[in-house]
Amino acid sequence: MSVRSILAIAALALGAAACSTVPGGPAYGPPPPAGFDAAAFGWSTRQGQAAIDGRVAYRQGGQVYGCTGSVAVTPETPYTRARFHSLYGSTQAAAVPEAVVRARTVADPNADYRSYVRAGTCADNRFSITGLPDGGWFVIVPVSAGGDDRVVLMRRVETRGGRVIVVNM
């Protein structure tokens, strides 16, 4: 076999390889939802010096809304980011009627991440969650204007350097 024949065969093989599908190649469309992984929450179980001090000042349609009880602070992980994007349509900030949030579906709905959620009480439209390690968190506050139709406020915050983060919802 001549050198020219070998080069031609090698060129054909390389061309065919370039056209083949390679696992892990570029994905098209939205990424698949992240599955629950308890290890991804590990960082959030540590005690830290950071805190979130919040104030509810939400208004809609001329009505003033007030908090209706507890506040939840959920660690940001690939799973919670995908979940909150499905529930709230955003991973940054949202105000969504509670009925809409409850009607939406999420991947892996039975995953139990409640033990990683920090909770606090909202009184006089103020709340504080202390002892947080540095990292990304989703703050969830249900609010109402006095009727039965509650709205759930969501905001992503990031604690750094053991500082207090002030959040207006």
N, C-alpha and C positions, 0 to 999 in steps of 0.2 A: 504494500500500500504506500502511495506516495505521501509526502509531507502535505501537499496541497489537498489530498483527499482527507487526511486526518484533520486538517484545519477546517475543512468544510463540514465534517461531521461534528466537530466540537462547536462550531458556530451554530449549527442547527440545534444541538442539544441545549446550548445556552439560551437560544431564542425560545425554545419550548419551555424551559424552566422559568423564564421571565413571564410567560403567559399563564403559568399554572397558578392555582389558588394555594396560598400559603397560610396555614393556620396562624392566627394572631396578626394577620394583615390588617389593613385599614378597615375600619367599620363604617358603615353608612347608616344614617338615621340615629335616633337617640340611643344612648348606652342602655344595656339591660339593667333592670333594677338590681341594686345591691342586696344580697341576702344577709340575714342577721348573722353577725359574728361577734360573740361575746368578747373576744380578745380586743376588738376595736374600741371597746368601751373602757378598757383597763386604765387608761390615763385619768379618766374622770372619777375614779374611786378614791383617788388620793385627796388628802386635805390640803388646802392651799390658803393663801392669804388674800386672794381676790374676792370681790363681792360685786353684786349687782343691786343697785338701788334704783327702783323704778317708780314712775308716776304715771297714772292713767289720766289722759286728757283727750280721749277720743270723742269726736263729735261727728254726727252724720245726719243729714237732712234737718238741720236745726235742733237736733236733740243732743243732749249731753248724756254720755254713757258713763257708767261707773262699774268698777270691778264687782264681781259676784262671788267672791270666796277665795279659792286657792289659786296660786300661781305655780306653774311648772317650769323648770329649767332643765332641758334635755341636752345631753352632750351631742355635739356634732360628730357623726361618723358617716361613712358611705351609706349605711343602712338608713339612718335617720334623715340624711340629706335627700335620698330618694323618696322616703316615706313622706316627708314634709312637702316636697315638691308636688307629690300626688295629691295630698290633702289640701294644701293652701295655694297651689299654683305658683309658688315662689320659694326660694330658700333664703331670701333676704328680709322681706317684710310683707305682711298681708293682714287684711281684716275681712273675714269670711263668716257668713251666717253659720251658726253651729249646725243647723239642719243640713246644710250643704256639705260641711266637713264630714258629718256622720254618714252621709249618703255615698261618699266617694270610696272607692276600693283601693287597696294597696297590695303590693306583693308581700307575701309572707305575713298575712295579717295576724297570725297566732304567735308571732315572735314576742317574747315577753322581755321588754327592756325596762320595765318599771323600776327595777331595783337600782338603776343608774340615774333615774330622774330625781332631781332635788326639788323639794316643794316648800312653799311658804304661803303665808296668809296675806291677802290684800285687804287693808282696812283704810278707810278714808282716802281711797284711790292711791295708796302708796304701799310699796312692798320692798323687802330686802332679803336677799339670799346671800349668805356669807360662807366662808370656808371653802371657796372654789379654787381648784387648780387652774393654771393658765390653759386656755384652749377656746375652741368655738362652742357656743351654746345657742340653743333656740329657746327663747322666752315665750311662754304661752299664757295668755291672760283672757279668761272669758269675761265679757262685759255685757251690760244690759242697760236699756233706757227706762227700766221699770216694768216693761211687759215681759211676756214669755219668750220673745224672740231674741235669743242671745247671739252675740257676735263673738268670734274667737279672734283675738289679736295675736299675731306671731311676729317676732323680730329676732333676727340673728345678731348676736353680739360676740365679741371676742375679749376674753380677759387676758391681760399681759402684765407681767411684772408685779403681781400681787396687788394691783391697784383696784380701786372702786370704780366701776363703770356706771355712769348715770344714764338711764334709759327712759325716754318719754314715749309712751305707747299711745 
